[in-house]
């Protein structure tokens, strides 16, 4: 099971930190990361990090603003979001799966709402 936390309301230009914790089993996915879904829009990939290494992969619209990191010992990963924009408003979901772009998923957490006001 994946449990996301850390969403909230922030003004444009502000920061939020999302966290995801994996529990209930030995964690062995290739990569972990985040997706988001805004109202009326399709789910989109945000960022991922290789679980057994350090490679990261970001969607173009978050490069330079968001940073993904992990703690293998704690089975957790985080998404530091800086310089937030109103268009970053969405429900953010943590996930794990195969491929650095998380092209196939093996676990999906509940979402956490991020709202960025202008």
N, C-alpha and C positions, 0 to 999 in steps of 0.2 A: 504493500500500500504506500501511496505517496501522499504527503500532507504538505500543502503549501500555506505560507503565511506571509504577512508583511505588507499587504496592500493597504490603500488608504486614499485620502484626499490631499492633494498638494497643489500649490500654485505653479504655474509655468515657470520653468527655470530651476525648480526645486529638485529634490532627490528622494528616492525611496529605495529600500532594500528588501527584496523578496527572498524567502528561504523555502527550501523543500527538503523534507526528511523522508527517507525510505525506511520502512520497517517491515517486519514480519517474515523476512527471508534473507538469505545470503544474496547480496546484491552483486550482479555480474553482467549487467548490460554493457554494451559497447560504449554508449554515450548517454549523457543526461542533459536536460536543457529545459527550454521554455517556449511555449506558444502563446499566442494571444488571440482574442476574438472580440472585436468591437461590435456594437449593435448594428445589425443589418449587413454585416460583412462576414466573409469567410474567415475561418481560422488561419492564422499565418505563423510561420516559424519566426522565432526571435533570436535565439542563441543556443548553442550547445557546446559541451566540453567532453572530451574523451575521458571515460571513467578510468581507464588504465593508463592514461598518459596525461599530456598537458595541452594537446591541440584544442584549439577553439575555433568556432565558426559562428559568424554573426550575419544577420540580415543587414542589407545595406542601410536600411533606414535607422539602425541603432549603432552603427559603427562609430566609435569615438565617443559615444555617450553611455553605453551600457557595458558592463564587464561581468562575465560569468566566472565563477570560481567554485571549488569543491573541497570537501573534506572527506576523504575516503574512510578514515577511521571512524567518523561519526555518521557515515552514509547520508551526508547532506550536501546540498549545493545552493548557491546563492546567485542572485542577479542584482548587482548594484546598478541602479538607474539614475543617471545624472542628467542635468539639463533637460528635464522632462518638458514635453510639449503637449498641448491639448489633444493632438492626434495620437498620443500614446495612451489615451483613455481606452481601457478595454478590461476584459476579464483575462487574467494571466493564469496559464496552466503549466504546471511542471510535468515533465514526462521523461521516460527513458526508452531506449530502443537501439536500433541498429543504424549504422551510418552516422557520420558526423552531422549530417543535416536531419537526423532523426527521421529518415524516410520510412521506416517501419517502427511501430511502437510496441513495447511490451508492457508498459504501465503508464497510467495517466492519473494525475491527481485531481482533486477538486480545484476549482478556480479561486482566485483571490482578486477582488476588484481594485483596479487602479484608476483613479479619477484625477485628471489634471485640469485645473481651472485656468482660464485665460485672464 
